[in-house]
Structure formats: structure tokens, C-alpha cells
Amino acid sequence: MRSKANPSIVVEVGRKLGVKHVLEGSVRRAGNQIRINAQLIDAKTGGHLWAERYDGAFENIFALQDEITAKIVTALEVALTSSDLARVERKPTTSIEAYDLYLRSRERYNRYSPEAFREALVFLRQAIELDPKFADAYGYLSACYLGPHIMRWNDVEGTLDQASAAAEKAVALDPESAVAQYRLGWVRSWQQRDEEAEMNFDRAVDLAPDLSEVFTYHGVHYLHTGDLQRSLQLTTKALTIDPFVPLSEYHLGMEYLFWLLGGGGGQAGDRPRPNAHSDRRAPASCQRIHRIGPRRRRS
């Protein structure tokens, strides 16, 4: 959750997400020590079902995550499928330091500015130096190379060829990484290798059906191909999974703007109804369309 939970907030979050339970928690770090507070809350009533505190060394963070996951599964009295277990047990890297740098790079990436991208590249290269087999880090390295190409930031390192090489490396290292798959799909979308891109996005959905960003980028891919109806469906799905991601709101607004500028593109009864997401993002979308439109033209 993005804020300290109280019953009314939890109920509202549960309603927006369409879930029965909400996990609220906090993580504090002091030197090499880490403390995790976790609470499982009934999203309908706001009542606490389970709560616990975990203390340990930072290098044992993955073991703590596994322990917390097991406790939550027990509290919910659910049975995990083999694919669920595979996702839970998958560790993107064995290096805690590399994972910390990776998370720092993602925070910088989400700022989406030239300076932030330069910082993200530094963190990702450090992470890869610590763990050369860290597929997800290569996936985001690809994203950081592609961003300057899309936005025409000439003062930031990044080309389509560099992005492609990093994304292909990510998938080669770990074909079971959803991040690697959808990042390669995103690069291939810009290369106009549409069938291959769709295969990567579909594989990413199979691997991580609850990862909202997969649907966001898949949706924008269909915007590239001219299938606006499918684009809107996928980006709306991303917001259904996680309504609190500005990137998905931003792209949904852009897609609605294309819809309006294009006169609808479908039957009147099929036309999606603009909402607060699209209204808030329309001015930014105009800027974005002006900047990236000429870069990706269809033949």
C-alpha cells in the first residue's frame, strides 16, 4: 500500500482493487539490520486477520520474504498451484546488493527525466557487475537505453540497438523472467517486429498475470499498430490490477486522446467512455504525442 492503513482507507483500496484482503506493511533499515512489519487486513471490514514483526540481517531479506509469504498463505487458508509456487520461489538474483541497486534504478527510471536515466544506468551497471546473470537488471538496462531514443534525449546514452542487445541478453539469461520478456517485447514494438513483440508480451502475461506494467506496455504496443480498441482494453486491465500506477493512467489518457483525435475508430456502442484518468492526462499526452509521433511511423 502507498499509505499508512486505517480501516476506511483499506476498505476503499480493497474496493478499487477488487480484492478481499490487503497486505499493509513497512520496512525499516538501519545499517545491516532490517525490520519488517506486516499486517493482513480484511478489505471488507478493515479488521486485522494477522500481524507480525520480523527482524533480521539485510542479506537474509529473501528468506524473510519467503517466511512472510508462507505465513500469509497459511492465514488465508489457500492452496498454491505449481505455477504460483514457481513465481513465489523465483529469485531474480542471489546478490542482495545487486537487488538493492536494481530497485534504486527502477525508482530513478520512474522519474523519467534525463538526469534520472543517467543515474539509473549507473545503478544498473553496478548491479550487473555484481551479478552478471541478473536478467531483470538487463531488462531495465534495455528500458533505460530505449527511453532516450524515444524521447530524443541526445545528452543521455541510449540507442535502439543498445536497447535490443540488452533485452535479448535478459531473455537469454532467464526466459522465465516476465520483466525480460515484456522489455524485449517493448523494444521489438519500436523495431516494428510486431508478431515477435506480441509473443514476448503474451509470454510475460503467462509468467506474471498480475504484473500491471506488462499490460500497460502491451497496450501501447497495440497503439503503435493502430489497434486502439485493444490498446484501451489492455491499459484499462493494467489499471484494474493496480489503479495507483501513474504510467498506466498516463498511457490510458494518451490512448483516449488518440481515440478522440481519430474520431472514435469503432462503433458508437463500443466506444469507451473517458474517465478521470484520461481527463487528467490529456495535456501531457498531447506533449508526448508531439515528441514521439514522428519516431515510430507505420509503412
Disulfide bonds with the S-S distance in Angstrom:
none
